[in-house]
Amino acid sequence: MSPSERQLERQRFRRRRSLIRGAVAAVSTVLILGGLAVIVTQSPGWPRVHRTFFDWNDAKDAFPSIASAFVLNIRLFLVIEVLVLIVGIIVAIVRVVPSPALAPIKLLAIVYADVFRGTPTLLVVLLVGFGVPALELQGTPTSLFWLGVIALTLSYGAYVAEVIRAGILSIHPTQWASGRALGLTYGQTMRHIVLPQAIRRVAPPLLNDFVSLQKDTALLSTIGLVEALRQAQVISGHYFIFTPYVVAALFFIAATIPLARLTDFLTVRSLRRENGI
């Protein structure tokens, strides 16, 4: 079926409106950012700031070692992301299961979520990184890498569990009823009907948590891991310069921007689906 003349006119109007909005946005962005750049670069202290934080030669010298150290941040993020998702799903399911026999476990899940959401992530990293080895228990990890993984998994698992639990509770009760009417058990209904919808619904806030997680891998420098931030600190302390910090920040920005844009895309797509656009 070919679109009607009215529909074609609507499409032309939307294209014109998008072009006008894009042009206005581009012009306003150039004017504002250009004005800010002029104000900053013409300020009296800009030469000193430029030498201290934005020296090109210092950036080139620091780039290889910081890039090598940033690989550790990526490894940490990939491992912790999977573990956080597993912990979050388990805790969320435990909290919504209506079985009275699981009351003690549900209580533990509630305490876990409340305690680790209320404790600063840096404090969790310090407690796990220095406290667990101090216990001298048989079988406890001593690797700084895995101690850091455990610390961030415990901290972010609590946040992700609450996000997933909210997604599960947002599913309409008729979905549960439909699954049980088809002869599925409670677990099968959760696995095949409710949980997939819940994860899809909370995908944008989950990705936001993972963006924050990517940045917080730098907190593990406090327990001795030589990742990008720690490497920048070493170079800065040796040569008394601050440009390496800017280089490390650029690595984190480059890693988080794709996740941020993916979050925006999923949010817009979800809104369009809900509104039937």
Steps between C-alpha positions, in 0.01 A plus 500: 500500500631840404476778761232763458573860408429608856745242633766617255441858610545396864829329414625807313403721794685273744811503282493882477446528875790261569731699272404830664545357848835351403621830356392695809665245727825510300517881495420536870755232589775667298422841649488381861800267485697752296421772753610279788821410316578868442434587865721217627789548258507878549504480879820621672589161646440295184871468399584347837197268490590398145858412598383309810202303368508507119862474397514306173849358552415377850182341362694316228754370751232381745266350241666156448529409868151623586354317199668180616365548852149574370483146364471392864199731543333334203571152636360597839189648342425197283537254789313710756218582259412133456525422871293806596224396261494147644495623861234761419267248335536248784439756775207656312331162447552401863334822613187453286446127552186461719616181675487520885776238523743746344436768764853475654661525157273791406602675820867453410432638150331808649785558744755456221326751273452757777853471641693513174284773349553707813877444519727714279660293226847624596449374854389159370815483286722580800321257731519212255845584363667521840256320729462168319876425482535604864259221602755240378221253426580193297392539137438875506642679196817701537518632144431874488316446173247260652470696823408802289253291300333378820476852643339662196276199442364523855444874470344513154312171542279669761411787265436273202287266714266787587477606137412147387254454787323818395480363146351172621241678715404721205382201296120480501351215708320367191840389368543278804145372465550424131810295571332300774194446278729344239617249760835659575642486850586815690866465407421438133270801491770715654768371264311498169240777538562747781878533523562563126241778502640646822859506370390663176302761691786597733778477241565880493552536879709183501728645235526819705625291792754335274621841378558595863670164560747564217610822672511351848757240399742786568416469871699178508818706478452559875586137575808495277377397156699683232218594264471819292444743786775348712741511207413867447570564870840331471601711199364819656684440825827424321502799264277742696254542212123455476452431130500119561178542700336660197624214280352245741172695506484489120533121507207471740292741291575305183387179670181639654365705207393194292313358801337837564384532140369144506304587814346802328409291196331231708312761704363671189410167340317390815302825510408464134380146552290599801347793314450305178716731294 
